[in-house]
Amino acid sequence: MEMHELDHKMRSVISPVEIIQFMTHNSLHLYKKKGSRAPFDRVVAYEKVEKNELYRKGAVFVSPTKEDLINGKGYVVTSYEALQDRYQQLSHWTPNTYRGGTYYNFKNRVIKGHTRENLKQINVIGFDIDTKNVDLYALYLGCEELGLPRPNLLLETPRGFQSFFVLDTPFYIHNNKDYKALRVAERLSENIRKALSKYVPIDTACVPFGFFRIPREDNTLDFYEVPANTNQLLSWSKGYEEQEKRTFLRVVYNKYTSTFDQTSSDWYHALIRTTDIEKGHHSASRNNALLTMAIANYASEKSYEEAYDELDQFNSNLAQPLSKSEFERTLKSAYSGKYKGAKRSYVEGLLELWTDGQAQFSGREGWYKFKKPRENRVRSHYNEWEEDIVSYLEARTSPETPFLEGSLKMLAESFGMAVSSLKEVLKRSSKLKKYTIGQGRGAITKVASRTMLFKRLLLLRKEQVKNAQLTFAEIFPELKLFKHLLAISSVEVDLLWDELNLIYRSGASPPAQNTG
């Protein structure tokens, strides 16, 4: 998708109430029923149009403070005009619309009706991140990797963050079929939160359609007005559940075969009863048989002493047993941690040559040898180098100064690797960005982590648009044209532009908004 397509007919300011209207799909009245400040003729014209609408309007619940919310105190709001008057004095609201609401105690404003059965429609899927110590960029990358859309709203809270997907088609809740639409929405919410919790610490136990922080100028970090396609989310949810089911079954199977079943399997018993295994057979000698069964004991979490006693008896029963030193050397090798489990090809070769062929291999397909500890390897894997560089950058850069710069040779020395390795890591990496200025020996390379670049974006927004709710596209409609306004280098502009290109995704047009 070209970046110029992301410049959504720039507006100078998107107000919090416009965001609220977008999130709730215009499911509230535009004007107050009593005491509206709008011209009388406009209110009358609006009410005439409203009578012919397919769906009745609903209500949301709001609360001024977290303490009031804990005590059940708040207000029932039925219009955007009322929210416009009051949102700056509110802390929480319900972005999903209810059929209506009332009060247990009108004088003390103890609200009543915010129950799941009273929900009119599910407009958003929201979730909490209850810590400030989080890589927010991982949330966007997680959505990208999982095949989820870009979050529509990111809010900062006193203890963390909240994020939302706004559905292009709400779930309309009815009591037919035991609130089927509500149960489907709850399942979708659960799957999204569970999937994203692998990337950021999402609270998976929170009430999915309850109270959240209300958008205001001082807490909105990012707003994106292309709603999530509800049908695509449901398809994603179904695929996610199928994948989770396969993963669950595979994990249970592996746990059973590797931890509990190796030494009680038919193939193990067939081999340990064999007495005529000889030396000199490639991959199927008595040494291979001993190593294979010892590894099975290790994988089954049997102690070294237990394995020694059982396999010493096996070795003694052989017509041509191994010497004690060779026996102990082989057993120690099996328990060294280099091997994860018995290898299928070895087991099948031993069974074919030394047994009657009745027993079959059972267990995980293709057990493998563990790689050596990193300090013993001459060459580290590129993903490990990448993690090292990211850690190095995280410790030495900040949102104010997100880049580390120098010659490639100097950077390679700082990272503790060869220049050729650094070049390859930067070429392959999805977590790092680099920019080179100049050529030859005088070239300067600037390197930053994508995480820090995203923090830089949030910082620039806070610093330069303190009292306006703008989308990233509106802050940077054409970065290269407006870079003098940002007071950042052309190098940083290019890199930030790349990040914007990554996190913006295409989608359906937002629903029309009432502007009367």
MOLIN-V406428 format. One record per residue. N is the residue number from 1. RES is the residue in one small letter. PSI is psi in whole degrees, 0 to 359 (none if undefined). Layout:
BEGIN
N,RES,PSI
N,RES,PSI
END
This chain:
BEGIN
1,m,127
2,e,145
3,m,331
4,h,339
5,e,343
6,l,351
7,d,87
8,h,76
9,k,78
10,m,131
11,r,151
12,s,321
13,v,136
14,i,116
15,s,158
16,p,325
17,v,326
18,e,321
19,i,316
20,i,319
21,q,319
22,f,318
23,m,325
24,t,3
25,h,40
26,n,35
27,s,6
28,l,164
29,h,149
30,l,320
31,y,156
32,k,146
33,k,328
34,k,139
35,g,24
36,s,143
37,r,357
38,a,154
39,p,141
40,f,316
41,d,327
42,r,319
43,v,317
44,v,316
45,a,320
46,y,316
47,e,327
48,k,317
49,v,320
50,e,327
51,k,334
52,n,0
53,e,151
54,l,318
55,y,141
56,r,153
57,k,159
58,g,210
59,a,156
60,v,158
61,f,141
62,v,160
63,s,140
64,p,326
65,t,164
66,k,323
67,e,317
68,d,319
69,l,317
70,i,325
71,n,7
72,g,15
73,k,143
74,g,205
75,y,153
76,v,122
77,v,133
78,t,3
79,s,154
80,y,332
81,e,318
82,a,321
83,l,322
84,q,319
85,d,333
86,r,345
87,y,329
88,q,343
89,q,11
90,l,151
91,s,326
92,h,157
93,w,173
94,t,105
95,p,345
96,n,134
97,t,140
98,y,161
99,r,331
100,g,182
101,g,164
102,t,201
103,y,138
104,y,320
105,n,103
106,f,319
107,k,317
108,n,4
109,r,43
110,v,109
111,i,154
112,k,137
113,g,356
114,h,61
115,t,158
116,r,326
117,e,341
118,n,2
119,l,136
120,k,315
121,q,146
122,i,114
123,n,327
124,v,155
125,i,112
126,g,159
127,f,155
128,d,143
129,i,103
130,d,47
131,t,147
132,k,340
133,n,74
134,v,147
135,d,99
136,l,331
137,y,331
138,a,331
139,l,314
140,y,319
141,l,323
142,g,318
143,c,318
144,e,313
145,e,325
146,l,346
147,g,21
148,l,157
149,p,173
150,r,136
151,p,143
152,n,334
153,l,136
154,l,119
155,l,146
156,e,135
157,t,168
158,p,328
159,r,353
160,g,231
161,f,159
162,q,144
163,s,156
164,f,142
165,f,124
166,v,123
167,l,136
168,d,332
169,t,113
170,p,161
171,f,115
172,y,123
173,i,128
174,h,161
175,n,2
176,n,147
177,k,40
178,d,48
179,y,50
180,k,315
181,a,321
182,l,317
183,r,323
184,v,317
185,a,319
186,e,322
187,r,319
188,l,314
189,s,316
190,e,317
191,n,319
192,i,313
193,r,320
194,k,318
195,a,316
196,l,341
197,s,347
198,k,348
199,y,323
200,v,154
201,p,78
202,i,140
203,d,102
204,t,355
205,a,0
206,c,160
207,v,122
208,p,330
209,f,45
210,g,220
211,f,142
212,f,171
213,r,143
214,i,139
215,p,133
216,r,170
217,e,328
218,d,357
219,n,357
220,t,116
221,l,325
222,d,137
223,f,132
224,y,120
225,e,24
226,v,109
227,p,160
228,a,138
229,n,115
230,t,317
231,n,320
232,q,323
233,l,320
234,l,321
235,s,318
236,w,316
237,s,318
238,k,315
239,g,322
240,y,317
241,e,320
242,e,319
243,q,318
244,e,323
245,k,317
246,r,318
247,t,318
248,f,314
249,l,322
250,r,319
251,v,316
252,v,319
253,y,315
254,n,319
255,k,320
256,y,312
257,t,325
258,s,322
259,t,325
260,f,343
261,d,350
262,q,312
263,t,354
264,s,8
265,s,160
266,d,319
267,w,323
268,y,315
269,h,324
270,a,320
271,l,319
272,i,342
273,r,350
274,t,136
275,t,353
276,d,22
277,i,132
278,e,172
279,k,168
280,g,3
281,h,121
282,h,121
283,s,6
284,a,32
285,s,177
286,r,326
287,n,318
288,n,321
289,a,316
290,l,314
291,l,317
292,t,315
293,m,327
294,a,319
295,i,321
296,a,320
297,n,316
298,y,315
299,a,333
300,s,9
301,e,31
302,k,146
303,s,159
304,y,320
305,e,318
306,e,314
307,a,319
308,y,312
309,d,315
310,e,318
311,l,337
312,d,324
313,q,318
314,f,312
315,n,321
316,s,331
317,n,347
318,l,145
319,a,327
320,q,81
321,p,159
322,l,154
323,s,160
324,k,317
325,s,319
326,e,321
327,f,312
328,e,324
329,r,317
330,t,319
331,l,319
332,k,325
333,s,318
334,a,328
335,y,13
336,s,346
337,g,1
338,k,338
339,y,142
340,k,331
341,g,175
342,a,139
343,k,130
344,r,312
345,s,324
346,y,316
347,v,313
348,e,324
349,g,318
350,l,317
351,l,317
352,e,321
353,l,326
354,w,359
355,t,179
356,d,2
357,g,3
358,q,324
359,a,142
360,q,152
361,f,135
362,s,135
363,g,189
364,r,141
365,e,116
366,g,74
367,w,150
368,y,165
369,k,135
370,f,145
371,k,156
372,k,156
373,p,149
374,r,320
375,e,343
376,n,356
377,r,141
378,v,322
379,r,122
380,s,153
381,h,150
382,y,324
383,n,331
384,e,320
385,w,317
386,e,314
387,e,322
388,d,316
389,i,316
390,v,315
391,s,319
392,y,315
393,l,320
394,e,326
395,a,341
396,r,1
397,t,171
398,s,170
399,p,331
400,e,322
401,t,82
402,p,354
403,f,145
404,l,131
405,e,158
406,g,186
407,s,159
408,l,322
409,k,316
410,m,317
411,l,318
412,a,318
413,e,321
414,s,322
415,f,351
416,g,43
417,m,169
418,a,154
419,v,319
420,s,321
421,s,318
422,l,316
423,k,317
424,e,321
425,v,314
426,l,328
427,k,321
428,r,336
429,s,140
430,s,357
431,k,353
432,l,149
433,k,140
434,k,155
435,y,133
436,t,131
437,i,124
438,g,183
439,q,161
440,g,211
441,r,334
442,g,4
443,a,141
444,i,131
445,t,130
446,k,128
447,v,137
448,a,154
449,s,147
450,r,326
451,t,313
452,m,327
453,l,322
454,f,320
455,k,325
456,r,318
457,l,314
458,l,322
459,l,316
460,l,321
461,r,315
462,k,319
463,e,322
464,q,345
465,v,59
466,k,327
467,n,23
468,a,138
469,q,99
470,l,152
471,t,163
472,f,323
473,a,328
474,e,331
475,i,318
476,f,66
477,p,320
478,e,92
479,l,318
480,k,335
481,l,330
482,f,20
483,k,334
484,h,336
485,l,337
486,l,345
487,a,41
488,i,159
489,s,160
490,s,329
491,v,313
492,e,322
493,v,313
494,d,317
495,l,319
496,l,324
497,w,319
498,d,320
499,e,319
500,l,320
501,n,327
502,l,319
503,i,345
504,y,136
505,r,152
506,s,164
507,g,186
508,a,159
509,s,148
510,p,157
511,p,153
512,a,145
513,q,141
514,n,129
515,t,12
516,g,none
END
